[in-house]
């Protein structure tokens, strides 16, 4: 290969789909790959670095970032394009809510619900354990608890494969590879979108009114559901008592109804999150819109009133901050920008905002304690927050909540007001995805292992004990 022209070697690296670790390894071990590329500006000190730069320009997120955001990201990565590529790829993986197994291109997924857990194994089979109230375990109306992960029967349809799943409270929803939406669980508020008021949906059921609409993401709030289509449209249904459906009123909706206040033709939505009673949506231009309950300051407008229609959070626009994702917790919110900085706002109980105290914040505030890392995912639930970085490390802050925060040597009800590393709790494993339930937490490693910690009174961690440190759970169905 040493006899090949530099541009041929570059094409081999670039077209070979090599990741940042592969490129860094080649550069570190072989002079040929760390030699300067003679056909590009001299700032590309190596062929491997040039290949990383070209790979970054293939990333959809990088392409829609404004020029100033790209330059800020490169500067934050010390001018190293391999680090930029690692950050972009980690963001993409975190957004998928799972991890591809080392022996298969298929993805393992998991969700920590209120008192239950949902797991999708590498073969696309869906399992559940924990409390079965409201039919959330998908086992029929008579099953109130599953002490071991129990398979949920999926409709016997050719090619049905789960692409993405959500199940944070008393109902669950998933999207198939064909873009169809299925729901099950508590339907007292019509949050399953089936239309049968008060009737539990005890097995995954197709939301027929979305037939013909390709859905990209589904999120489940408390008694309501929101989906994002491939074109960036939003549909919502269920309880609208606080305006969380975004239709300009506080009415409940029995079936999916498009949120018309966001024009997908001009600025489509690229990510959405549903909390207890407020909703966040990130648009293609990096802006954040919020709507729903506002008395807890979770909307980020500096006011304490509810918003029945999507309203742009001016803080990020005014500061020229380009957002990549946002999450609506129970009483607070968090967001990640294009250079991996984390912002939180809302109720500060128990240090859930990570600012070193318990003060509420009505506007987004930068979490200074995380400035030295690049965040790619945030998981926020009741008075606690988890932040995943591009290196696979996790930081946590807020209420210990029966050990579900995972911080070592802290009591079950203590408060952690500054971000703390969970490296010890997860035994040094690299994490690809986090999911926080009411009192238990799940962490999916980059190797496909599933770790759990926190309360297990309702068997949401299967046959494990209460776990303050992460231990492998559900191993028998993942391997």
PEHU-V80276 format. One record per residue. N is the residue number from 1. RES is the residue in one letter. OMEGA is omega in radians with two decimals (none if undefined). NEAR is the number of other ideal C-beta (glycine too) atoms within 12 Angstrom. Layout:
n res omega near
N RES OMEGA NEAR
N RES OMEGA NEAR
This chain:
n res omega near
1 X -3.12 17
2 X -3.12 13
3 X -3.12 8
4 X 3.04 16
5 X -3.08 17
6 X -3.09 26
7 X 3.09 19
8 X 3.11 18
9 X 3.11 31
10 X -3.14 35
11 X 3.10 19
12 X -3.13 23
13 X -3.05 39
14 X -3.08 28
15 X -3.13 15
16 X 3.10 17
17 X -3.13 16
18 X 3.12 27
19 X -3.10 25
20 X 3.13 33
21 X 3.10 23
22 X -3.12 26
23 X 3.12 39
24 X 3.14 26
25 X 3.11 17
26 X -3.12 30
27 X -3.07 31
28 X -3.00 16
29 X -3.06 13
30 X -3.11 20
31 X -3.10 16
32 X -3.08 24
33 X 3.07 33
34 X 3.06 25
35 X -3.12 24
36 X 3.08 23
37 X -3.02 33
38 X -3.06 17
39 X 3.08 16
40 X 3.09 20
41 X -2.99 12
42 X -3.13 12
43 X 3.07 15
44 X -3.01 27
45 X 3.13 23
46 X 3.08 33
47 X 3.12 39
48 X 3.13 42
49 X 3.10 39
50 X 3.11 36
51 X 3.11 39
52 X 3.14 43
53 X 3.13 36
54 X 3.10 30
55 X 3.10 30
56 X -3.12 35
57 X 3.01 22
58 X -3.09 19
59 X -3.13 30
60 X -3.14 17
61 X -3.12 39
62 X -3.10 32
63 X -3.14 15
64 X 3.06 26
65 X 3.06 33
66 X -3.04 21
67 X -3.11 15
68 X 3.12 18
69 X 3.09 30
70 X -3.14 28
71 X 3.11 18
72 X 3.13 24
73 X 3.12 36
74 X 3.12 30
75 X -3.13 16
76 X 3.09 25
77 X 3.09 29
78 X 3.11 13
79 X -3.08 19
80 X -3.10 28
81 X 3.10 38
82 X 3.07 40
83 X 3.07 32
84 X 3.14 40
85 X 3.11 40
86 X 3.13 33
87 X -3.11 44
88 X 3.13 40
89 X 3.11 36
90 X 3.06 39
91 X -3.13 39
92 X 3.14 30
93 X -3.13 31
94 X -3.13 39
95 X -3.14 33
96 X 3.04 30
97 X 3.14 40
98 X 3.13 40
99 X 3.07 37
100 X -3.11 22
101 X -3.07 26
102 X -3.09 18
103 X -3.09 13
104 X 3.06 17
105 X 3.13 13
106 X -2.96 24
107 X 2.96 31
108 X 3.12 43
109 X 3.08 43
110 X 3.11 51
111 X 3.01 46
112 X 3.14 50
113 X -3.09 44
114 X 3.07 39
115 X -3.09 36
116 X 3.08 53
117 X 3.06 53
118 X -3.09 50
119 X 3.01 50
120 X -3.11 44
121 X -3.04 31
122 X 3.11 28
123 X 3.11 22
124 X 3.11 29
125 X -3.07 26
126 X -3.14 39
127 X 3.10 38
128 X 3.01 47
129 X -3.13 45
130 X -3.12 50
131 X -3.10 34
132 X 3.12 36
133 X 3.09 26
134 X 3.10 36
135 X -3.03 35
136 X 3.13 48
137 X 3.06 49
138 X -3.06 43
139 X -3.08 33
140 X -3.01 19
141 X -3.03 20
142 X -3.11 12
143 X -3.10 25
144 X -3.11 21
145 X 3.01 24
146 X -3.11 34
147 X 3.08 24
148 X 3.10 25
149 X -3.08 36
150 X -3.06 28
151 X 3.06 25
152 X -3.14 40
153 X 3.10 22
154 X 3.08 29
155 X -3.08 22
156 X -3.12 9
157 X 3.14 17
158 X 3.06 10
159 X 3.13 15
160 X 3.13 23
161 X -3.09 29
162 X 3.13 43
163 X -3.11 31
164 X -3.05 37
165 X 3.08 45
166 X 3.14 42
167 X -2.96 52
168 X -3.09 45
169 X -3.04 40
170 X 3.00 39
171 X -3.08 51
172 X 3.12 50
173 X 3.03 54
174 X 3.11 47
175 X 3.12 39
176 X 3.09 31
177 X 3.12 20
178 X 3.12 25
179 X 3.12 29
180 X -3.09 36
181 X 3.04 45
182 X 3.13 45
183 X 3.01 49
184 X 3.14 47
185 X -3.12 48
186 X -3.13 41
187 X -3.08 38
188 X 3.12 26
189 X -3.09 37
190 X -3.09 34
191 X 3.08 53
192 X 3.06 49
193 X -3.12 43
194 X 3.07 37
195 X -3.13 23
196 X -3.06 20
197 X 3.06 21
198 X -3.09 16
199 X 3.09 22
200 X 3.04 32
201 X -2.95 36
202 X 3.05 32
203 X 3.14 29
204 X -3.05 39
205 X -3.11 32
206 X 3.01 28
207 X -2.98 38
208 X -3.06 18
209 X 3.06 26
210 X 3.13 34
211 X -3.11 17
212 X 3.10 15
213 X -3.11 25
214 X -3.10 23
215 X -3.05 40
216 X -3.08 34
217 X 3.05 37
218 X 3.10 46
219 X -3.12 47
220 X 3.01 50
221 X 3.08 46
222 X 3.08 39
223 X 3.01 35
224 X -3.06 55
225 X 3.09 56
226 X 3.04 51
227 X 3.05 49
228 X -3.12 43
229 X 3.13 31
230 X -3.13 20
231 X -3.14 24
232 X 3.03 31
233 X 3.06 34
234 X 2.99 47
235 X 3.13 41
236 X 3.12 53
237 X -3.12 43
238 X -3.11 49
239 X 3.11 38
240 X -2.98 37
241 X -3.13 25
242 X -3.12 35
243 X -3.07 35
244 X 3.09 51
245 X 3.05 49
246 X -3.09 44
247 X 3.12 32
248 X 3.13 22
249 X 3.13 22
250 X -3.14 23
251 X 3.00 23
252 X 3.10 29
253 X -3.12 35
254 X -3.07 29
255 X -3.11 29
256 X 3.11 38
257 X -3.09 30
258 X 3.03 28
259 X -2.97 38
260 X -3.08 18
261 X 3.07 31
262 X -3.10 40
263 X -3.09 20
264 X 3.12 25
265 X -3.14 13
266 X -3.04 14
267 X -3.08 26
268 X 3.07 26
269 X 3.13 44
270 X 3.12 38
271 X -3.10 41
272 X 3.12 46
273 X 3.13 46
274 X 3.11 50
275 X 3.08 42
276 X -3.09 37
277 X 3.02 38
278 X -3.01 53
279 X 3.09 55
280 X 3.12 50
281 X 3.09 50
282 X -3.11 43
283 X -3.03 37
284 X -3.13 29
285 X 3.09 28
286 X 3.12 36
287 X 3.12 38
288 X 3.02 47
289 X 3.12 44
290 X 3.10 54
291 X -3.10 48
292 X -3.05 49
293 X -3.06 39
294 X -3.07 33
295 X 3.12 23
296 X 3.13 35
297 X -3.08 35
298 X -3.13 52
299 X 3.05 48
300 X -3.11 45
301 X -3.10 32
302 X -3.12 23
303 X -3.09 20
304 X -3.13 18
305 X 3.12 22
306 X -3.14 31
307 X -3.12 35
308 X 3.11 30
309 X 3.12 28
310 X 3.14 38
311 X -3.12 32
312 X 3.07 28
313 X -2.98 39
314 X -3.08 21
315 X -3.07 29
316 X 3.11 37
317 X -3.12 21
318 X -3.13 15
319 X -3.11 23
320 X 3.09 21
321 X 3.13 34
322 X -3.10 35
323 X 3.07 48
324 X 3.11 46
325 X 3.09 44
326 X -3.14 47
327 X 3.09 49
328 X 3.09 48
329 X 3.14 45
330 X -3.11 38
331 X 3.10 38
332 X -3.09 50
333 X 3.11 57
334 X -3.13 51
335 X 3.09 49
336 X 3.12 48
337 X -2.99 42
338 X 3.06 40
339 X 3.03 39
340 X 3.05 43
341 X -3.06 37
342 X 3.10 45
343 X 3.09 43
344 X 3.08 49
345 X -3.10 46
346 X -3.13 50
347 X -3.10 36
348 X 3.12 35
349 X 2.99 28
350 X 3.13 31
351 X -3.05 36
352 X -3.14 48
353 X 3.06 51
354 X -3.10 44
355 X 3.10 31
356 X 3.10 21
357 X -3.14 20
358 X -3.11 24
359 X 3.02 22
360 X 3.10 27
361 X -3.13 34
362 X 3.03 28
363 X 3.05 27
364 X 3.12 39
365 X 3.11 33
366 X 3.06 28
367 X -3.01 40
368 X -3.11 18
369 X 3.13 29
370 X -3.08 38
371 X -3.08 21
372 X -3.14 18
373 X 3.09 30
374 X -3.09 38
375 X 3.10 46
376 X 3.13 42
377 X 3.03 46
378 X 3.03 51
379 X -3.09 48
380 X 3.05 50
381 X -2.98 44
382 X 3.04 36
383 X 3.09 38
384 X -3.08 54
385 X 3.06 58
386 X 3.13 52
387 X 3.12 45
388 X -3.12 48
389 X -3.11 36
390 X 3.08 38
391 X 3.12 27
392 X 3.08 35
393 X -3.10 35
394 X 3.03 48
395 X -3.10 42
396 X 3.04 52
397 X -3.10 47
398 X -3.07 49
399 X 3.12 41
400 X 2.99 36
401 X 3.11 41
402 X 3.10 32
403 X -3.05 37
404 X 3.06 48
405 X 3.02 52
406 X -3.13 46
407 X -3.07 39
408 X 3.02 24
409 X 3.04 16
410 X 3.13 31
411 X -3.05 16
412 X -3.12 22
413 X -3.12 18
414 X 3.12 24
415 X 3.08 29
416 X -2.98 38
417 X 3.06 32
418 X 3.09 24
419 X -3.14 38
420 X 3.13 33
421 X 3.08 29
422 X -3.13 41
423 X -3.12 24
424 X -3.11 21
425 X -3.12 36
426 X 3.07 39
427 X 3.07 20
428 X -3.14 19
429 X 3.07 27
430 X -3.04 29
431 X -3.14 45
432 X -3.08 44
433 X 3.10 43
434 X 3.03 48
435 X -3.09 45
436 X 3.03 48
437 X -3.13 44
438 X -3.13 34
439 X 3.05 38
440 X -3.05 48
441 X 3.08 53
442 X 3.11 52
443 X -3.13 49
444 X -3.10 48
445 X 3.14 34
446 X 3.12 32
447 X 3.10 24
448 X 3.07 35
449 X -3.12 30
450 X -3.13 49
451 X 3.12 41
452 X 3.01 47
453 X -3.12 48
454 X -3.06 47
455 X 3.10 35
456 X -3.09 35
457 X -3.10 22
458 X 3.06 30
459 X 3.11 31
460 X 3.01 49
461 X 3.12 45
462 X -3.01 34
463 X 3.09 21
464 X 3.03 33
465 X 2.99 19
466 X -2.99 24
467 X 3.04 33
468 X 3.04 33
469 X -3.10 30
470 X 3.03 39
471 X -3.14 31
472 X 3.08 29
473 X 3.09 38
474 X -3.07 40
475 X -3.03 24
476 X -3.13 17
477 X -3.14 29
478 X -3.05 35
479 X none 18
